[in-house]
Structure formats: structure tokens, C-alpha cells
Amino acid sequence: MPGRSFRVGITCYPSVGGSGILASALGEELARRGHDVHFISYDRPFRLPAAAPRIHFHPVEINDYELFKYPDYTLPLSVKMAEVARDHALDLLHVHYAVPHATAAILARAMSRSGQEPRVVTTLHGTDTTLLGRDAGYGPAISHALTRSDAVTAVSGWLRDETVRLLKVRRPIDVIPNFFTPRPPGRSRAEIRAELGVGEAPLVVHVSNLRPVKRIDLLLETIARTLPGRDFRLLVLAGGDFRPFVAQAERLGVANRVVVRENVFEVEDYVAAADVGLFTSDSESFCLGILEAMFLGVPSVSTGVGGVPEVVEDGRTGLLAAAGDGAGLSAALAALLDDPARRLEMGKAARHRARACFSAEAVVPCYEELYARVIAAPPTPAS
């Protein structure tokens, strides 16, 4: 750990999603290590503790002026960033997700007094570059913000390479993976399974925000393919509204095999009650849901897209299939459901890899070293 503590401003989307969850966890870990952390956002992040030492929250007020067709968030955010940076002498602003956070941070830095400008660290999580980076209305602004940041990180090597390819960014991008720290269990596996009413049947778990890229349609199709001759349940821990998928579940005849819990805080308790994870995305920069399962000894079946192969060792800590391959996903899921001993062996290997490569102890020092490096270096020119 560096020999000094930092004063860090963190901005993320506070809703349920990988970037907000990682940002919240990072803030908690930094505070635990003696740094002062100031969250700046329109709402308190979903998993951020209500009261914790050295963690502060600064809400951004958004005014709905009739002058604007749509309320603006970027400018009020930049003003609040500049205000917090000045009042609390922040060393740096660490923004998660480029749009609009990186742009707001660059503007906040420009509004700061000469010699007191906070450094700007931007962490890319995925669709901020892989989706919005393709959009002519966003791409140039994202590229400018990344170029003017004092450091840029990506959660996987795949995302780094995609950012360079799509945005033509000619600057170093540090790869610092996601990490996870399981919270102490609040309820036992038996208690959770009793609540869910799954009995002794194997339990398959899916964790996501249900956005289109997560392919919930393929998730349900995979369950339908795998069910004949097997008794198991699917638990969906949803960071969004599952109602749009109910009709498909009924049409496929799997509605009575699906249990949904929305916006669950105690994710670890539910995942620990499962036997296999199932993830069917068309694109993933990392997939925090897989990592959560790994830490709890639950192997996953997943599409081997994007950064997932950097997390899952195919055949050792989980099983991978091609994007969109319902038959392949079903075959892999059936193989684990039908072989409890193999599930257990893979789960142990997954837990070992998670602790060795993706723990807070392994990852957070990388951010601390990055902070020390950018603070010691001259600030990036404004233009």
C-alpha cells in the first residue's frame, strides 16, 4: 500500500449494475484502508452502507427547467464534482462508466483553481465504449474524455482492446479486473431454499440487470431445453423488472420452474443456496455475476463472450458455450446438473481462482498504486 492516504471522489450510476456495484465495493475497501471517499451521484449507490467511517455521499440535484426538452445531468454533476473537490481537497476523481461521468470530471477539473485540480481516473465497464462508442453522437466525446483523463482503466483485456479498436484511443489503458468481497451470510442455505420453496431440487441461478444484452429470452429457452427428464429450478436475481419475460416463460412451459427476486441486497445468501450459475449474454466485459458465484463455490455455465474467458477457465472452473448457442448452453448445463461430483470439484476450483485473482486483497492495491502514480505525475493538459 502507498505510504499516504488519498482523498478520492467516486462517481458511478447508483442503480443495480456491475459498474455501480464495483464502485461501491471499491469505495468501501478504500475507506477500510484509511482513505477518505466521497461519492458524488444523483442517488446513493445501491450497495453502499448507510453509515461507514470515511465514506461520504454528496447528492447531485437535477433541475427540470422548461427551457430544456430533457433534464441535464452532466453540468450539475460537473459543478458538484468541482465543489466537492474544492471543499474537501480531493486528490482525484475516479469515475466509473465514461458517459457522462468522464466528461463531467474533465469539466470539473477545468473549473478548479490552478494548482488544485484533482486528477481524473476513468474506469470503463463495457457498454460505455462497446455500445455508445459506436454512436456518432457519443463516440467523439468519449474519446476526448479518455484522452484527457490522467489514467484510464478497463475491467478486462478484451474491453481494453475493444476500446482501442472502436475509439482509436492512443493512450495506455490499465487492465484492473473486477473484484468481490462476499458479505457474511445472513441466512443459511437451508433457510434460503425453504423460502424459495425449491426443496432438494438443484437450483440454477442467474444474476443480472435484465438488459437486452443479457439475453433473458435465451436464458429461458436454455432452461426449457434442459428440463425434460430433470427436476430443477431457476432463480433469477433481477436488477430490473422481470414482468416482460413472464409471457415467454409461460409459453415455454417453464413459469412454474422460475423463481424471481428483484433488487436483492443479500445477493450472497441467495447465490450460496444455488448449485450452478447460468449466464447467456451476447456480450460481457467481465460478468460480475459469474465472479460472485465463483467466490461462493458455484460453477457457472456461460457464453464465452468478451472478457468472460479471462474470468472462467473453461472445463475447470466453469463451462463455456458460443454466443447464442442454446443447444450448447443446455448441454453444458445438463452435464453439471447430472454430475454432482463434477459440480463440487468445479466449484472448489472456481472459489480458489476467485480468491487468488479477484479478491479485494489482489485488486484494490492496483488502484492504490495507480492513484499514487497519477498524483505524482504532472496533470494531463486540458487540450
Secondary structure, 3 states (H helix, E strand, C coil): CCCCCCEEEEECCCCCCHHHHHHHHHHHHHHHCCCEEEEEECCCCCCCCCCCCCEEEEECCCCCCCCCCCCCCHHHHHHHHHHHHHHCCCCEEEEECCCCHHHHHHHHHHHCCCCCCCEEEEEECCHHHHCHHHCCCCHHHHHHHHHHCCEEEECCHHHHHHHHHHHCCCCCCEECCCCCCCCCCCCCHHHHHHHHCCCCCCEEEEEECCCHHHCHHHHHHHHHHHCCCCCCEEEEEECCCCHHHHHHHHHCCCHHHEEEEECCCCHHHHHHCCCEEEECCCCCCCCHHHHHHHHCCCCEEEECCCCHHHHCCECCCEEEECCCCHHHHHHHHHHHHCCHHHHHHHHHHHHHHHHHHCCHHHHHHHHHHHHHHHHHCCCCCCC
